[in-house]
Amino acid sequence: MNENRKVICPECESGWTRREFVRSLGTAAVAASVAPLAASLRPAAASPTSASAAETSAKRLYESLSADQRKAICFPFDHPLRHKINANWAITEPKIGDFFTKEQQLTIDEIFRGVTSPDGYERFLKQMDDDDGGVSQYHVALFGEPGSGGFEFEMTGRHLTIRADGDSVENAAFGGPIIYGHGEGDGTKGLPGNVFYYQTRKANEVFAALDGKQREKALLTQAPREDQVDVQGAAGKFPGIAVGELSGDQRGLVEEVIKVILAPYRKEDVDEALAVLKAEGGLEKLHAAFYQTGDLGNDHEWDIWRLEGPGFVWHFRGSPHVHTYVNIAKPKTA
């Protein structure tokens, strides 16, 4: 099944164009780098809602649960489990394939399709097949009750955490921190077979475009912990080189990286992520860092890299295989 699964090109098939990206982000830096492009774009939606496709399916899943199922996977909206993040954990004990009816499993698939792009859906399915035998081995939790305040669907397992919240989590894209990864190619240069290695190649286009002094700022020795992704706000200290220091062409490459890494997710979540980025100073306030540790094959194609700004953290650890922690949210005020 893995060999036949189609994975399309996210740069070609992501469902939203570079122009749409620029309109959504709206920073001066991006505008300067794409001045020749026309600006006739429709406004982007701010975020998913309770009426979005994934959230509608999540409500139907909740309503289909038996009393015993609710005891096992349902929690109050403010339960601590909703805030835990890990690249390999079961948020609840039951596995999807053992615990849910066939109809409920189809509904979970609807939710999963609803929070991903067509490209992302295929990539994540292949990743789950490779890493743990498929979706049936993953785990689901529901927080809150549809129509009664906050509500969130969360699915976790090996190398995956994904959410649908209908914007219940205020000022946070994706409903809170998310995780993706893939174990294929472990420890081997180029991570053969890895469905996310293309993102390392794209990020390294930015590094290749830097001059000597810029590389001294961007290339660091030791990466922070992969789960160190709390947003810091405007007063934070961010590793690497400030995107605001880059030329227009270089900033355009950073813009393309952001487009590519967001492409696996539904447009509503992408729009919300870009809205948060814009509100926290835009592209210019991001920093790009590359790390010498974990350089597979010693080829200076940096396998660990990080984009971080006041309300944006994307930590990509591509060595020995991919673990990626993402947190895009407006910082909490005291």
C-alpha positions as CSV (number, residue, x, y, z in Angstrom):
1,M,0.0,0.0,0.0
2,N,2.8,2.4,0.8
3,E,4.4,2.1,-2.7
4,N,1.1,3.0,-4.4
5,R,0.2,5.9,-2.2
6,K,0.3,9.1,-4.2
7,V,2.1,12.1,-2.7
8,I,1.8,15.2,-4.8
9,C,4.0,18.3,-5.0
10,P,3.0,20.8,-2.3
11,E,4.6,23.7,-4.1
12,C,2.4,22.9,-7.2
13,E,-0.8,21.6,-5.6
14,S,-1.1,23.3,-2.2
15,G,-4.4,24.9,-3.1
16,W,-3.3,28.5,-2.5
17,T,-1.0,30.6,-4.5
18,R,2.0,32.8,-3.7
19,R,-0.2,35.8,-4.2
20,E,-2.7,34.5,-1.7
21,F,0.1,34.0,0.7
22,V,1.3,37.5,0.3
23,R,-2.2,39.0,0.8
24,S,-2.7,36.9,3.9
25,L,0.6,37.8,5.5
26,G,0.6,41.4,4.4
27,T,4.1,42.5,5.7
28,A,6.1,45.3,4.2
29,A,9.0,42.9,3.7
30,V,7.0,40.5,1.7
31,A,5.3,43.3,-0.3
32,A,8.7,44.7,-1.2
33,S,9.9,41.3,-2.4
34,V,6.9,40.7,-4.6
35,A,6.1,44.2,-5.8
36,P,5.6,43.1,-9.5
37,L,2.8,40.8,-8.5
38,A,-0.8,42.0,-8.8
39,A,-2.7,42.4,-5.5
40,S,-6.2,41.5,-6.6
41,L,-6.9,38.8,-4.1
42,R,-9.9,37.8,-2.1
43,P,-9.6,38.3,1.7
44,A,-8.7,35.2,3.7
45,A,-10.9,33.7,6.4
46,A,-9.6,34.3,9.8
47,S,-9.9,30.8,11.3
48,P,-12.0,27.6,11.3
49,T,-15.4,27.7,13.0
50,S,-17.7,25.2,14.6
51,A,-19.4,25.0,11.1
52,S,-16.1,24.0,9.3
53,A,-16.0,20.5,7.8
54,A,-13.7,18.9,10.4
55,E,-15.6,20.4,13.3
56,T,-18.9,19.3,12.0
57,S,-17.6,15.8,11.7
58,A,-16.1,16.0,15.2
59,K,-19.5,17.0,16.6
60,R,-21.1,14.0,14.9
61,L,-18.4,11.7,16.3
62,Y,-19.1,13.0,19.8
63,E,-22.8,12.5,19.4
64,S,-22.3,8.9,18.3
65,L,-20.3,7.8,21.3
66,S,-21.7,5.3,23.8
67,A,-21.5,6.1,27.5
68,D,-18.5,3.8,27.9
69,Q,-16.7,5.4,25.0
70,R,-17.2,8.9,26.5
71,K,-15.7,7.7,29.8
72,A,-12.6,6.6,28.0
73,I,-11.9,9.5,25.6
74,C,-13.9,12.6,26.7
75,F,-12.6,15.2,29.1
76,P,-13.4,18.8,30.2
77,F,-12.1,21.4,27.8
78,D,-9.5,22.7,30.3
79,H,-8.1,19.3,31.1
80,P,-4.2,19.2,31.3
81,L,-4.0,16.4,28.6
82,R,-5.0,19.0,26.0
83,H,-1.8,21.0,26.7
84,K,0.7,18.0,26.7
85,I,2.9,17.7,23.6
86,N,5.1,14.8,22.6
87,A,6.3,13.3,19.4
88,N,5.2,9.8,20.4
89,W,2.4,9.3,22.8
90,A,-1.1,8.0,23.3
91,I,-3.5,10.7,24.5
92,T,-5.9,8.0,25.5
93,E,-5.4,4.3,25.8
94,P,-7.8,2.9,23.2
95,K,-6.6,2.5,19.6
96,I,-8.8,3.8,16.8
97,G,-9.0,0.4,15.1
98,D,-10.0,-1.5,18.3
99,F,-12.3,1.0,20.0
100,F,-14.5,2.7,17.4
101,T,-17.2,1.3,15.2
102,K,-16.6,1.2,11.4
103,E,-18.9,4.2,11.0
104,Q,-17.0,6.1,13.7
105,Q,-13.7,5.3,12.1
106,L,-15.0,6.8,8.8
107,T,-16.0,9.9,10.7
108,I,-12.5,10.2,12.2
109,D,-11.2,9.9,8.7
110,E,-13.5,12.8,7.7
111,I,-12.1,14.9,10.5
112,F,-8.6,14.1,9.5
113,R,-9.3,15.0,5.8
114,G,-11.0,18.1,7.1
115,V,-7.9,19.5,8.9
116,T,-5.4,18.7,6.1
117,S,-4.8,19.6,2.5
118,P,-5.1,16.8,-0.2
119,D,-1.2,16.6,-0.2
120,G,-1.0,16.7,3.6
121,Y,-3.6,13.9,3.9
122,E,-1.6,11.6,1.7
123,R,1.7,12.4,3.4
124,F,0.3,11.9,6.9
125,L,-1.4,8.6,5.9
126,K,1.9,7.3,4.5
127,Q,3.8,8.4,7.6
128,M,1.3,6.6,9.9
129,D,1.5,3.5,7.7
130,D,5.3,3.5,7.9
131,D,5.7,4.4,11.5
132,D,3.0,2.5,13.3
133,G,0.9,0.4,10.9
134,G,-1.7,3.0,10.0
135,V,-4.4,5.2,11.4
136,S,-6.0,2.3,13.3
137,Q,-3.0,2.4,15.7
138,Y,-3.5,6.0,16.7
139,H,-5.5,7.6,19.6
140,V,-8.3,10.2,19.9
141,A,-9.5,12.5,22.7
142,L,-12.4,14.9,22.8
143,F,-12.3,18.0,25.1
144,G,-15.5,19.8,26.0
145,E,-18.9,19.4,24.4
146,P,-20.0,20.7,21.0
147,G,-22.3,23.7,21.4
148,S,-21.4,24.2,25.0
149,G,-18.3,26.4,25.0
150,G,-14.9,25.2,24.0
151,F,-14.6,21.9,22.1
152,E,-11.5,20.2,20.5
153,F,-10.8,17.0,18.8
154,E,-7.2,15.7,19.1
155,M,-5.5,12.7,17.6
156,T,-2.0,11.6,18.6
157,G,0.4,8.7,18.1
158,R,3.9,8.1,16.7
159,H,5.1,11.3,15.0
160,L,1.7,13.0,14.9
161,T,-0.4,15.4,16.9
162,I,-3.3,17.1,15.1
163,R,-6.3,19.1,16.3
164,A,-9.6,20.5,15.2
165,D,-11.0,23.2,17.6
166,G,-13.4,25.5,15.6
167,D,-11.4,28.4,17.0
168,S,-12.2,27.4,20.6
169,V,-8.6,28.0,21.5
170,E,-8.3,31.8,21.4
171,N,-5.4,33.4,19.5
172,A,-3.8,30.0,18.6
173,A,-3.5,28.5,15.1
174,F,-4.2,24.8,14.7
175,G,-6.0,24.7,18.1
176,G,-2.6,24.7,19.9
177,P,0.8,23.1,19.4
178,I,1.0,20.4,16.7
179,I,3.6,17.8,15.8
180,Y,4.5,15.9,12.7
181,G,7.4,13.6,11.8
182,H,8.5,10.5,9.9
183,G,10.9,7.7,10.8
184,E,11.9,6.7,7.3
185,G,15.5,7.1,6.2
186,D,16.6,7.1,9.9
187,G,20.2,8.3,10.2
188,T,20.9,8.2,6.4
189,K,21.8,11.3,4.4
190,G,18.8,12.6,2.5
191,L,16.4,10.5,4.6
192,P,15.4,8.2,1.7
193,G,11.6,7.6,1.7
194,N,10.9,10.4,4.2
195,V,7.7,12.3,3.2
196,F,9.0,15.5,4.9
197,Y,12.6,15.7,3.7
198,Y,11.6,18.1,0.9
199,Q,11.1,20.7,3.7
200,T,14.7,20.5,4.7
201,R,15.7,21.0,1.0
202,K,13.5,24.1,0.8
203,A,14.8,25.6,4.1
204,N,18.4,25.1,2.9
205,E,17.7,27.2,-0.2
206,V,17.5,30.1,2.3
207,F,20.9,29.2,3.8
208,A,22.5,28.8,0.3
209,A,21.4,32.3,-0.6
210,L,23.1,33.9,2.4
211,D,26.5,35.6,2.2
212,G,29.4,34.9,4.5
213,K,28.5,37.3,7.3
214,Q,24.9,36.3,7.2
215,R,25.8,32.6,7.5
216,E,27.8,33.4,10.6
217,K,24.6,34.7,12.2
218,A,22.4,32.0,10.9
219,L,24.5,28.9,11.6
220,L,24.7,27.9,15.2
221,T,26.3,24.9,16.9
222,Q,23.7,23.4,19.3
223,A,20.0,23.3,18.7
224,P,17.5,23.9,21.5
225,R,15.3,21.0,22.7
226,E,12.8,20.2,20.0
227,D,9.9,20.7,22.3
228,Q,11.1,24.1,23.4
229,V,8.3,26.0,21.5
230,D,6.6,28.4,23.9
231,V,6.0,31.7,22.1
232,Q,8.0,34.5,23.7
233,G,6.4,37.7,22.5
234,A,8.1,40.8,21.2
235,A,10.6,40.8,24.1
236,G,11.9,37.3,23.3
237,K,15.4,36.3,22.3
238,F,15.4,34.4,19.0
239,P,18.2,32.4,17.5
240,G,19.8,32.9,14.1
241,I,19.5,35.8,11.7
242,A,16.6,38.2,11.6
243,V,14.6,37.9,8.4
244,G,14.2,41.7,8.4
245,E,18.0,42.0,7.8
246,L,17.7,40.0,4.5
247,S,17.4,41.3,1.0
248,G,14.1,41.2,-0.8
249,D,15.1,38.1,-2.7
250,Q,16.3,36.3,0.4
251,R,13.0,37.2,2.2
252,G,11.2,35.8,-0.7
253,L,12.9,32.5,-0.1
254,V,11.8,32.5,3.5
255,E,8.3,33.3,2.4
256,E,8.4,30.2,0.1
257,V,9.6,28.0,3.0
258,I,6.6,29.2,5.1
259,K,4.3,28.4,2.3
260,V,5.7,24.9,1.8
261,I,5.7,24.0,5.5
262,L,2.1,25.2,5.9
263,A,0.9,23.4,2.8
264,P,-0.1,20.1,4.4
265,Y,-2.8,21.7,6.4
266,R,-6.3,23.1,5.6
267,K,-6.5,26.6,4.3
268,E,-8.5,27.9,7.3
269,D,-5.7,26.9,9.7
270,V,-3.1,28.3,7.3
271,D,-5.0,31.6,7.2
272,E,-5.2,31.8,11.0
273,A,-1.4,31.0,11.3
274,L,-0.6,33.8,8.8
275,A,-2.9,36.2,10.7
276,V,-1.1,35.5,13.9
277,L,2.3,36.0,12.2
278,K,1.1,39.3,10.7
279,A,-0.3,40.5,14.1
280,E,3.1,39.8,15.8
281,G,5.2,41.8,13.3
282,G,5.1,39.7,10.2
283,L,7.9,38.1,8.3
284,E,10.5,40.7,9.3
285,K,10.2,39.7,13.0
286,L,11.1,36.1,12.3
287,H,14.6,34.7,12.8
288,A,16.0,31.8,10.8
289,A,18.5,29.4,12.4
290,F,20.4,26.4,11.2
291,Y,22.3,24.0,13.4
292,Q,25.5,22.1,12.9
293,T,24.5,19.2,15.1
294,G,23.0,16.3,13.4
295,D,24.4,17.0,9.9
296,L,23.7,13.7,8.2
297,G,26.5,12.8,5.8
298,N,28.4,15.9,6.8
299,D,27.2,17.5,3.6
300,H,26.4,21.0,5.1
301,E,22.8,20.6,4.2
302,W,21.5,21.4,7.6
303,D,19.0,18.9,8.8
304,I,18.0,20.8,11.9
305,W,16.5,24.3,11.5
306,R,14.2,26.7,13.2
307,L,12.0,29.6,12.3
308,E,11.0,31.7,15.3
309,G,9.4,35.1,16.1
310,P,7.2,36.7,18.7
311,G,4.2,34.4,18.0
312,F,5.7,31.8,15.7
313,V,7.9,28.7,16.4
314,W,8.6,26.0,13.8
315,H,11.3,23.6,15.0
316,F,12.3,21.1,12.4
317,R,14.6,18.3,13.6
318,G,15.5,16.3,10.6
319,S,18.2,14.1,12.2
320,P,18.2,11.2,12.7
321,H,14.7,11.4,11.3
322,V,12.0,14.0,11.3
323,H,10.4,15.4,14.5
324,T,8.7,18.8,14.0
325,Y,7.1,20.9,16.8
326,V,4.9,23.8,15.8
327,N,3.4,26.5,17.9
328,I,1.8,29.6,16.4
329,A,-0.1,31.8,18.8
330,K,-0.4,35.3,20.1
331,P,1.6,35.6,23.4
332,K,-0.5,35.8,26.5
333,T,-0.4,39.1,28.2
334,A,0.0,39.5,32.0
